Amino acid sequence: MRYPSIVHHGAVTGVTGSCHQLQMDDEHALLIDCGLFQGAETSPEGRAGADKLAIDFSLDGIKALVATHVHIDHVGRIPYLLAAGFKGPILCSEPSAKLLPIVLEDAFKLGFSRDQKQVERYLKLIEQRIVVLPYKQWFTLIDTKQLNARIRLQRAGHILGSAYVEVDLHYPETGEKKRIVFSGDLGAPHAPILPAPKAPYKADVLVIESTYGDRLHEDRRSRRARLEKVLEHALSNQGTVLIPAFSIGRTQELLYELEDIIHRRALKELAKAQSSASGPNTDKAPALDWASLPIILDSPLASRFTSVYRELDQFWDAEARARLAKGRNPLAFRNLLTVDSHQAHLAMVNRLVQTAQPAIVIAGNGMCSSGRIVNYLKAMLGDERHDVLFVGYQAEGTPGRQIQRFGPRSGYVEFDGQRYDIRAQVHTIGGYSAHADQLGLVRFVTRMSAWPNEIRLVHGDKPARRALADALRERYVDQSSDVNILLPGIDEETGMG
């Protein structure tokens, strides 16, 4: 076999289960992510079957695991990897090192045991395995006469701690050198809180995600205006806006934007009050009470992540840090209410159903396949006063995708074998995705000084991957450059030359 070579153990039939093995030589391999399969990639109900949880590949020669970020579709099978006998370190960024035990504690409780002593032993094992890699610094992984391998993490702008991975390989006996880049998940360029990702200097081989490879996002200003419009509708309709959101990343971005909307509205109301004090007020429309609008975060896990986000504000971008310097608290503002216990959650659902108090609820999980959002949806989907707002990708086979697809047609969705009619309004704001769109993905390639001669498109549905492949080929043609673009799981697998 010619080395290096890449084997994809996941994220090749859709957008979940990311797991890629870089075989560096006969004896040394590196694993990039080990994520959970979700949605139609598991079962029609969106549940992970045992065959999708077990590690079905050999661990021989795998010296380390690199976690690009802590979303469950990138790290959710780590408990099963350890159970299968993996003994190597888990390499990740500093923020990921703080977030990963929280994510894996939740995964362990769901998949293995809730016994506190077992959980604590497991978490201690995880923390012993974690090796923190600072951004932008090379780390030597292997140094022998046959192979020198080093890796470097760079900010990916997807969620706090997310990274893309540069792997430099040098084969002293032949003098051959290769740089392989794994994108992980790349963030949108103008996402709140985190700096945008910058393209690497070069890559010989690039493995890149393609979640939104077939579309463009709204710009940040227009998506915020749309968000505000949806919220205005809910307020005037005395309804609740339900936002299914992933506990980490999307939730914190939403809180950041909601704080800003409320802050701007407060300034407008103040200016209007000062103006009316000096003259007659001709505006007869009743003012919407933004100052009293409850923003309900109903997810203990999301609350823990939000606390870590606040703690690690040194990783925020310049805009977010400037707001902190002005005394604002983008992730801990006055309107924000957190719901912790299950009893308090049920009480909140009943309260919002029975009263006509407008509110915004952010709850997991992001694809509506489980979690507290399900109880809200069961109780509110049938009432046209309410709104469901999707701000993230809905995988095929999940209830979220069903609501997104059939809601506008007055359809229904099934939860636990029971049909629920969808009378609530359904909205989607794609610009709030934590993933780069087609333009962002193309720029990640074309802004390199030395473009890759092989690109592998993963972590995307077939149409998205094919559209991104076409867009990339077009850029290469414009530059009179050659490229080999592979779609693993769609095209026939080939080794790297």
Protein Blocks (a to p, Z undefined) as FASTA:
>chain_A
ZZdddddfehklbcghiacdddfblmbccdehjaddehjllbmnopacfklmpccbdfeh
iabdcdfblcfklmmmmmmmmmnopabdcdddfklmmmmmmmmmmmmmmmmomcfklmmm
mmmmmmmmpccddehiacdfbdcfkbccddddddehlaghiacdddddddfknopacddd
dekjaddfkbghiacddddfbdfbdcddfklmmbccddfklmmmmmmmmmmmmmmnopac
dddddfbhjlmmmmmmmmmmmmmmmmmmmmmmmmmmnoccfbfbdcddfklmccddddfk
lmmmmmmmmmmmmlpcfklmmmmmnopafklcfklccdfbfmlmmmmmmmmmmpccdcdd
ddddfkopgcjklmmmmmmmmpmkbccddfbdcdehiaklmmmmmmmnopaddeehiacd
dfbdcdddfklpcbdcfklmmmmmmmpfbdcfbdcdehiafklmmmmmmmmmmmmmmnop
acddddehkaccdddZZ
